[in-house]
Amino acid sequence: MTHIIEREAVQELLDTGEAQLVEVLPEPEYAWAHLPQARNVPLRQLDRAAATTLDPARPVVVYCHDALCDLSPRAAHRLERLGFTQVHDYGLGKMDWLSADLPYEGHAALVSQTVRRDPVTAVLDDPLGSLTERIIADPAGLAVVVDEDDVVQGVIGSRELKGADLDATAESAMRLSATTVRPSEEIDALVQRMDKAKVDHVVVTHQDGTLVGLFGLGDARPPQTESDQG
């Protein structure tokens, strides 16, 4: 019987070295990004000959792109038909893995590669006066406000500091509408969106809203030299 498993179970199987990890997407998608140690057996090639490259005595974990992709459940049932008895379907797929800021292989240039993991942070009850110097001194000019569970609540930048009561709390001054992205965002596409929106920094979070770090346009672009500036 096929077992649907989540990310934590996949990690446990990989840590023990027991599982065979198989991405069943076409090769170009595998080359873009895939889980560490995964091999590529596209579903359309999953016949008896391909199955002989896998060990039927060991667990097999199959995955595809995301929860809307049906290639992995189809592949899991195909492997069962071919005689495999320990088949697991990582139903949420590799986008769940990449969004969790976990290591990957492939040529994809994702935010996880360049995210700044030490931004200025504050908790909700921090006095605004204690944050001001840290925000001004930081290259991003921005503080990320988190709650006791490290879930992002807002940001404080120069706009929020202007004319603010320095005796107030971070919660009262923060901007709630902070733009966030996942670590799985492709850098080039994100930079284009940021340019269009005239946004210099975005907060990077996990799917549960917990803080990963900060991504700025300067993190994706090499500094200009005098010759570049003309």
C-alpha positions in Angstrom: 0.0 0.0 0.0 1.2 3.5 -0.9 1.9 5.7 2.1 1.6 9.5 1.9 4.4 11.0 3.9 5.4 14.6 4.9 8.7 16.4 4.8 9.8 15.3 8.3 9.4 11.7 7.4 11.3 12.1 4.2 14.2 13.7 6.2 14.2 10.8 8.7 14.4 8.2 5.9 17.2 10.1 4.2 19.1 10.5 7.5 19.0 6.8 8.0 20.1 6.1 4.5 17.4 3.5 4.0 15.3 5.2 1.4 15.7 5.5 -2.4 14.5 9.0 -3.4 13.0 9.3 -6.9 11.8 12.4 -8.7 9.3 11.4 -11.4 9.2 14.8 -13.2 10.8 15.2 -16.7 14.6 15.7 -16.8 14.6 19.5 -17.3 12.5 20.0 -14.1 14.8 17.6 -12.3 17.9 19.5 -13.5 16.4 22.8 -12.3 16.2 21.6 -8.7 15.8 18.3 -6.9 16.2 16.9 -3.4 19.7 15.8 -2.4 20.5 12.2 -3.4 17.4 12.0 -5.6 17.6 10.1 -8.9 15.4 11.0 -11.9 13.0 8.4 -13.3 10.3 10.3 -15.2 6.9 8.7 -14.9 6.7 8.1 -18.7 9.8 5.9 -18.4 8.8 4.0 -15.3 8.6 0.5 -16.9 10.0 -2.8 -15.7 13.4 -2.0 -17.1 13.6 1.3 -15.2 12.4 -0.4 -12.0 15.4 -2.8 -12.1 17.6 0.2 -11.2 15.8 0.4 -7.8 16.2 -2.1 -5.0 12.8 -3.7 -4.2 14.0 -4.5 -0.7 14.4 -0.9 0.3 11.8 1.8 0.8 11.2 4.1 -2.2 10.1 7.7 -1.9 8.6 9.3 -5.0 7.8 13.0 -5.4 6.9 15.5 -8.1 6.4 19.3 -8.2 3.8 20.1 -5.6 0.5 19.1 -4.0 -1.4 19.7 -7.2 0.9 17.5 -9.3 -0.5 13.9 -9.7 2.7 12.3 -11.1 4.0 11.0 -7.8 0.8 9.2 -6.7 0.6 7.7 -10.2 4.2 6.6 -10.0 3.7 5.1 -6.5 0.9 3.0 -7.8 2.9 2.0 -10.8 5.8 0.8 -8.5 3.4 -1.2 -6.5 2.2 -2.8 -9.7 5.8 -3.7 -10.5 6.2 -5.5 -7.2 7.5 -2.9 -4.8 6.1 -3.2 -1.3 7.5 -0.2 0.5 6.4 2.8 -1.5 6.0 6.3 -0.1 4.6 9.3 -1.8 5.9 12.7 -0.7 2.7 14.3 -1.8 3.6 17.9 -1.2 6.5 17.6 -3.6 9.8 19.5 -4.0 8.2 22.9 -3.7 7.4 22.1 -0.1 11.0 21.1 0.5 12.4 24.2 -1.2 10.0 26.5 0.7 11.3 25.0 3.9 14.8 26.4 3.2 16.3 22.9 2.9 19.3 22.0 0.8 18.8 21.1 -2.8 20.8 20.2 -6.0 20.4 21.7 -9.4 21.0 25.0 -11.2 18.1 26.9 -9.8 19.0 30.3 -8.3 16.7 30.6 -5.4 16.3 33.2 -2.6 17.6 30.6 -0.1 21.1 31.0 -1.6 21.4 34.7 -0.9 18.9 35.5 1.9 20.4 37.6 4.7 19.9 35.6 7.9 20.9 38.2 10.4 18.4 41.1 9.9 17.6 43.5 12.8 14.7 42.0 14.7 12.4 43.1 17.5 9.7 41.6 19.6 6.3 43.2 19.9 6.9 44.8 23.3 10.4 46.3 22.5 10.5 50.1 23.1 10.8 51.9 19.8 13.6 54.0 21.2 15.8 51.0 21.7 15.4 50.0 18.1 16.1 53.3 16.4 19.9 53.3 16.4 20.0 49.6 15.3 17.7 50.4 12.4 19.6 53.4 11.3 22.9 51.6 11.5 21.8 48.6 9.5 22.3 48.6 5.7 18.7 47.6 5.1 17.4 50.4 7.4 14.7 47.9 8.5 13.7 45.9 11.6 11.5 42.7 11.4 9.1 42.4 14.2 8.3 38.9 15.4 6.2 37.4 18.1 7.2 34.8 20.8 6.9 32.0 18.2 9.2 33.9 15.8 6.3 34.5 13.4 6.7 37.7 11.5 4.2 40.4 12.5 5.4 43.5 10.7 8.4 45.7 9.8 9.7 49.1 11.0 11.7 51.3 8.7 12.4 55.0 8.2 8.8 55.7 7.3 7.5 54.2 10.6 10.2 56.0 12.6 9.4 59.4 11.2 7.6 61.4 13.9 7.0 58.3 16.0 6.8 58.3 19.8 10.0 56.6 20.8 8.4 55.5 24.1 5.9 53.4 22.1 6.3 49.7 21.4 7.4 48.1 18.2 3.9 46.6 17.9 2.3 50.0 17.8 4.7 51.4 15.2 5.2 48.5 12.9 3.8 48.2 9.4 1.6 45.1 9.2 1.6 44.9 5.4 5.1 43.6 5.1 5.8 41.8 1.8 7.1 38.3 2.4 8.3 35.5 0.1 9.4 31.9 0.6 13.0 30.7 0.2 11.9 28.8 -2.9 11.4 32.0 -4.9 13.6 32.3 -8.0 15.8 35.4 -7.6 15.5 36.8 -11.2 11.7 36.8 -11.1 11.6 38.3 -7.6 14.0 41.1 -8.6 11.8 42.0 -11.5 8.7 42.2 -9.2 10.6 44.2 -6.7 11.9 46.6 -9.3 8.3 47.1 -10.7 6.9 47.7 -7.2 9.9 49.9 -6.2 10.6 47.7 -3.2 14.2 47.4 -1.9 13.7 44.6 0.6 11.3 41.7 1.3 11.1 39.5 4.3 11.7 35.8 3.8 9.6 33.4 5.8 8.8 29.7 6.0 5.3 28.6 5.1 4.2 28.9 8.8 5.3 32.6 8.8 8.4 32.1 10.9 11.3 34.3 10.0 14.1 33.1 7.7 15.7 36.5 6.9 15.7 39.4 4.6 16.3 39.7 0.8 17.4 42.9 -0.7 18.0 44.0 -4.3 21.6 44.6 -3.4 22.0 41.0 -2.4 21.2 39.9 -6.0 23.3 42.5 -7.8 27.0 43.0 -7.8 28.2 46.4 -6.6 28.8 48.9 -9.4 32.3 49.9 -10.2 33.4 53.3 -11.4 33.5 52.1 -14.9 29.9 50.8 -14.6 28.9 54.2 -13.4 30.5 55.9 -16.4 
